[in-house]
Amino acid sequence: MFNMGDEMMMTMQMSFFWGKDVVVLFDRWPGNGHLVMYILALALVFFLAVAAEVLSVAPNLKPRGLSPFAGAGIHAAVYSVRMGLAYLIMLSVMSFNVGIFLVAVVGHAAGCFIVKYRAFSAVTRAVDPES
């Protein structure tokens, strides 16, 4: 921070950098010099990305026994949560920290793997019920 008279001006990193001294989502979080908190921030971004990918298939589910209004409401709620997660991931990546970026990409890839594995397993069970 630079002291410009009575005003305090914050500077933000505007290019990718590698290090644990970063601000992710909240002011002073994970904090400067706290490796454990940085690792916790990486884990949070990873699980946010996995959750966003897993929730991306939820609108394809057909709720049985519900009125169309209730079904549409459930889908809208799931979509809202997914979009909220996507925006949190975007804001995290905007910290321009390479570790955060890599964890977000790996989290999306892991979530995609989980979704596709479950879909391919279901198709395999439907085609060959003996396996």
C-alpha positions as CSV (number, residue, x, y, z in Angstrom):
1,M,0.0,0.0,0.0
2,F,1.1,3.5,-0.8
3,N,0.3,6.4,1.5
4,M,-1.0,9.2,-0.7
5,G,-1.9,11.9,1.8
6,D,-5.0,10.7,3.7
7,E,-5.9,8.2,1.0
8,M,-4.7,4.6,1.0
9,M,-4.2,3.1,-2.4
10,M,-4.0,-0.7,-2.8
11,T,-2.0,-2.2,-5.6
12,M,-2.9,-5.5,-7.1
13,Q,-0.7,-7.9,-9.1
14,M,-1.6,-7.7,-12.7
15,S,0.5,-10.5,-14.2
16,F,0.9,-14.1,-13.3
17,F,3.3,-14.8,-10.3
18,W,4.2,-17.8,-8.2
19,G,4.1,-17.5,-4.4
20,K,2.1,-18.0,-1.3
21,D,1.7,-14.3,-0.6
22,V,-1.7,-13.7,-2.3
23,V,-5.1,-12.4,-1.6
24,V,-7.9,-14.9,-2.7
25,L,-11.6,-13.9,-2.5
26,F,-11.3,-12.0,0.8
27,D,-9.1,-9.2,2.1
28,R,-6.1,-10.5,4.0
29,W,-6.9,-14.2,3.2
30,P,-5.0,-16.5,3.1
31,G,-2.6,-13.9,4.5
32,N,1.1,-13.2,3.9
33,G,3.5,-15.8,4.8
34,H,1.0,-18.4,6.0
35,L,1.8,-21.6,4.0
36,V,-1.0,-23.6,5.7
37,M,-3.6,-21.0,4.8
38,Y,-2.3,-20.8,1.2
39,I,-2.7,-24.6,0.9
40,L,-6.2,-24.3,2.4
41,A,-7.0,-21.7,-0.3
42,L,-5.7,-24.0,-3.0
43,A,-7.9,-26.8,-1.6
44,L,-10.9,-24.5,-1.5
45,V,-10.5,-23.4,-5.1
46,F,-10.0,-27.1,-6.2
47,F,-13.2,-28.2,-4.5
48,L,-15.1,-25.2,-5.9
49,A,-14.0,-26.2,-9.4
50,V,-14.9,-29.9,-8.9
51,A,-18.3,-28.9,-7.5
52,A,-19.0,-26.6,-10.4
53,E,-18.3,-29.4,-12.8
54,V,-20.4,-32.0,-10.9
55,L,-23.3,-29.6,-10.7
56,S,-23.1,-28.9,-14.4
57,V,-24.9,-32.2,-15.1
58,A,-27.7,-31.7,-12.5
59,P,-30.0,-29.9,-15.0
60,N,-30.1,-33.1,-17.1
61,L,-31.7,-35.0,-14.2
62,K,-35.4,-35.5,-14.4
63,P,-37.2,-35.1,-11.1
64,R,-40.0,-37.7,-10.9
65,G,-43.2,-37.0,-9.0
66,L,-42.7,-33.3,-8.9
67,S,-44.9,-30.6,-10.5
68,P,-43.3,-28.7,-13.4
69,F,-43.1,-25.6,-11.2
70,A,-41.2,-27.4,-8.4
71,G,-38.9,-29.2,-10.9
72,A,-38.1,-25.9,-12.6
73,G,-37.5,-24.3,-9.2
74,I,-35.0,-27.1,-8.2
75,H,-33.2,-26.7,-11.5
76,A,-33.0,-22.9,-11.1
77,A,-31.6,-23.3,-7.6
78,V,-28.9,-25.8,-8.7
79,Y,-28.1,-23.5,-11.6
80,S,-27.8,-20.5,-9.3
81,V,-25.4,-22.4,-7.0
82,R,-23.3,-23.5,-10.0
83,M,-23.1,-20.0,-11.4
84,G,-22.1,-18.7,-7.9
85,L,-19.3,-21.2,-7.7
86,A,-18.2,-20.3,-11.2
87,Y,-18.0,-16.7,-10.3
88,L,-16.0,-17.5,-7.1
89,I,-13.6,-19.5,-9.2
90,M,-13.2,-16.7,-11.7
91,L,-12.5,-14.2,-8.9
92,S,-10.0,-16.6,-7.4
93,V,-8.1,-16.9,-10.7
94,M,-8.1,-13.1,-11.0
95,S,-5.6,-13.1,-8.1
96,F,-3.1,-13.9,-10.9
97,N,-1.4,-16.6,-8.8
98,V,-0.1,-19.5,-10.8
99,G,-0.9,-22.0,-8.1
100,I,-4.5,-20.8,-7.9
101,F,-4.8,-21.0,-11.7
102,L,-3.4,-24.5,-11.9
103,V,-5.6,-25.8,-9.1
104,A,-8.7,-24.3,-10.7
105,V,-7.8,-26.0,-14.0
106,V,-7.0,-29.3,-12.3
107,G,-10.2,-29.1,-10.3
108,H,-12.3,-28.6,-13.4
109,A,-10.5,-31.5,-15.1
110,A,-11.1,-33.7,-12.0
111,G,-14.8,-32.7,-11.9
112,C,-15.2,-33.5,-15.6
113,F,-13.5,-36.9,-15.1
114,I,-15.9,-37.7,-12.3
115,V,-18.9,-36.7,-14.4
116,K,-17.8,-38.6,-17.5
117,Y,-16.7,-41.7,-15.6
118,R,-20.1,-41.9,-14.0
119,A,-21.8,-41.4,-17.4
120,F,-19.7,-44.0,-19.1
121,S,-20.2,-46.5,-16.3
122,A,-23.9,-46.1,-16.5
123,V,-23.8,-46.7,-20.3
124,T,-21.6,-49.7,-19.8
125,R,-24.0,-51.2,-17.2
126,A,-27.0,-50.6,-19.5
127,V,-25.3,-52.2,-22.5
128,D,-23.7,-55.1,-20.6
129,P,-25.6,-55.8,-17.3
130,E,-23.4,-58.8,-16.5
131,S,-20.3,-56.7,-15.8
